[in-house]
Amino acid sequence: MLRLRSVLCDAARLTIEEMELELDFDRQNLYQQAMSLPHSLFTSDSLTSLELNMKFMLYENPEPDEFPIEFPSSTWRLPSLKTLHIEWFQDWEQLILPGCPVLEELILRCRRSYITISIASASIQRLTVECLFMSDNPSTSLEINCSNLQSLNISNWRGRGDIQVCDLYSLAEANIDINCRDYFRQSRWTRNPPIPEILESIRHVKSLRLTSSTLEVYVYLC
């Protein structure tokens, strides 16, 4: 682990513009330690693209106390970063977004339920939120406040909480995938999904794609 940190620190000292890290996590490996990423990796003046991808064995998602990466607790400073692919972690929006003033593309993967996913940035133009969980708790919600957003992709949303989206006058394309089939099968749905509210927020869009699961919910509501 120390050798890996040394390699990442050396890479951070170079004028690297693009970096992609793919990390494997096996929940059944009792000896696997959480990976602590060096702070220097997140204070680069040259980095324009950063992708941190996790692969989980046996298609299992981590429990809240088993998250395999330890991120620095101080604010990131990536003044040139335009593309970021990252997993959700506690306080990510306070640590990342203020230090990335020119961020244009964000792909956020969420594996934990019982959270509020809040994304607020005037610079983001392309946003993808991938939800890799199922939550029947109404506290699992999504808030998007990106006034200059041009492309929005909500993938496999299976939370039961609200989805709040600011008026997106610049939005050109949207892909909305809200999957509530599991709740319908189990008769656990106690409040309506906010699909009409989402469509009202993106009414200026030029290209709209609604998945079959989203249409199924919309028909159910009507």
C-alpha positions, 0 to 999 in steps of 0.5 A: 500500500505504501509503495502504491501511495509513493507511485501516486505521489510521484505521478502527482508531481509530474505535469500529468493532464489525464489520470484514470485509476481502476481499483478492485474491491473484494468484500470476501477478502478479509485482509484487504485494507482501505486504500488511502489516496495521497492529498497531492493527487488532488492538488494538481495545477495541470490535471484536466481529467480524473477518473476513479473507477471501482470494480466490486467482486460478486457484484456486491456494493460496500456497506457504509463502514466498508468503503474501500477508499479513504479520500483526503479530508481537506479541500481539493484544488484542481483549477484546470480539471474539466472532467471528473468520474468519481464515487460518492463519499461523505462530504464530497461536494464540499471537498471537491466542487469549490476547488474545481472552478472549470469543471464541465463534466461530472459522472457520479456513482452512488452505491450508498442509500439513505443519503442526500445527493446534492450537486451545485455548480455553475460550471458543470455542463454535462452531468451523469448520476448513476445509482447502484442501490435500492432504497425504500427510505424517503431520505434518499434524495437527489438535488441538482442546481447546475444552471448551465447544464447542457446534458443530464443523465439520471441512470437507474434511480431507485431511491424513494425520496425527492428529485429536485432539479432547478430550471435548466434553461440551457439543457439540450438533452436529457436521459431519465431512468427512474426504476421503481419496478421492485417497489411495484412488485413488493407493494412498497411504494407509498409516495409517487415518484417525482417524474412530473416535477422533473419533466417540468424542470427540464421543459426547455430540453431539445432531446429527451429520452425516457426509459421503459421503466420511467414510462411505466411509472408515469403511466401508473401515475396517470 
